[in-house]
Amino acid sequence: FFEQPCHIMPMAACLCSNRDDEGSRRVQTFASLGLLAAAAAAALLMLSSTGTGPNRAVILHTQTSPVVQRAYGPLQSHTGSMAHLLRAIPRPPSGHLQPQSADAQMPAVRAQTAGMPAPAAAGMGSRVWHWLLASVSLLTASFLVLRRRLTDRVAAIMKPLAATASTQQQPEVGLQTAVSATPTTGVSLLEHINVNVPQQQPAYDFYFGLLGCAVDPRRAANIAQGKGTMWANIGISQIHIPVGDPQVIPGVVNLTYPSLNAVRRRLGAGPFRCIDVGSALEVHCPYGNVYVLRETGAPADPRGVQPIEGDASLGTGMAGLELRCKPGAAAGIGRFYRHYFEAEVTEEPGAVTVKCGTYQTISFCEGDEALPPYDGHHMAMYMASMQAFQDTFKRLDADGLVWVNTRFSDASTTLSLAVDKWQQFRILEIRDPLDKSLLHTLEHEIRAPTHEACPFTR
């Protein structure tokens, strides 16, 4: 290997290959071992090459093996020889007053190495050459082996971040009519939003009287008693309305209706702020939340429905949220949902849209207007599968983003609690997975599809 350094070249070439099939990996492994063995041999040669005299090593030379010739023939113009350490000539007995000369010992050596070409004298240049080759071989093998492992590791980390953004155009208004195959990753449903109101009656008049949401029987008693949380259902989604300090979502909640005529007739029944643009109504709740009601002929989400008491809702569903975010945050928010949720994300300058199943989206749009301090509103979403739920928890928990809201009973501090007991967990912060910088504050209630409140038909 060292009288003909070209043997090292094809091994390095094998290791530098970008091919990732099983055969290439085996070749790379053997090439790594070959370089390491060559480095060890060079070290032994260096240690044994101590110059001429009684301590000089005897070297046997043999021709390069046919296997090596076949493997490296195209890169090698001559066969050469490979050096192998045979043995070292022992020192003279200590009882001799005059040590024997090297010439006196040579007849015995020649008898043992008859027919073999005599090696060149090993001097300082040879030792330096062996040191150099040993160092280069060892460093080359170590670097290339580590390169392969580091490449695999980086690829595993960056795979979710490098997911290709969808190029499909999002619908401008309402729900899509086509039902695609059920995904197994990402978010499958934006199930509810939660906003506090200081008084129940004005909120009841708005959500049930104007928007025409349906009463959920699981909270109907609270409405009858005039206190406590109300659940206003619209299609497969909900709006949770507890009593407390008012909360305002910095953006717009999009709702879909087959017709807006009934809502227009109800507008005169209360002091509601409304902007009518024909195919859509922008209405404001008594405490500042903005809802855009869009008229669309698309059907409701066929995967399920929320339970209702009394009349069905006028609307067919919640198409999604359009949220404001600080300047420069949109791209990082897109990376957040791609990496942690494996969600389908589309981007455009200053905005990012996260797909929630077939029918809903959550958009973040940058704006110059300063965001108000976060007030505790939240949204709840379902993951597409139990595996997606567990994987999302693991990724978020690994970066310290899993959070417990002491206002609620669920405290999913571990994966076991999230899966076996609560079937949900929460986060509070949206952080860039690249540098962990804070981009947005919004509580997410993340649920498994096996959650007891899941509205999907089973």
Salt bridges, closest charged atoms under 4 A:
GLU3 OE2 - HIS61 ND1 3.86
ASP20 OD1 - ARG25 NH2 2.75
ASP20 OD1 - ARG148 NH1 3.31
ASP21 OD2 - ARG19 NH2 3.13
GLU22 OE2 - ARG26 NE 3.74
ASP152 OD2 - ARG25 NH2 3.42
ASP152 OD1 - ARG148 NH1 3.82
GLU191 OE1 - HIS192 ND1 2.53
GLU191 OE1 - ARG447 NH1 3.78
ASP216 OD2 - ARG218 NH2 2.67
ASP276 OD2 - ARG264 NE 2.75
GLU282 OE2 - HIS284 NE2 3.01
ASP301 OD2 - ARG303 NH2 2.70
GLU322 OE2 - ARG294 NH2 3.82
GLU342 OE1 - ARG395 NH2 3.91
GLU347 OE2 - ARG338 NH1 2.93
ASP375 OD1 - HIS377 ND1 2.61
ASP399 OD2 - LYS436 NZ 3.99
ASP410 OD2 - ARG426 NE 2.93
GLU429 OE1 - ARG431 NE 2.86
ASP432 OD2 - ARG335 NH2 2.49
GLU443 OE2 - ARG426 NH1 2.59
GLU445 OE1 - HIS192 NE2 3.46
GLU445 OE1 - HIS378 NE2 3.16
GLU445 OE1 - ARG426 NH1 3.61
GLU445 OE2 - ARG447 NH2 2.90
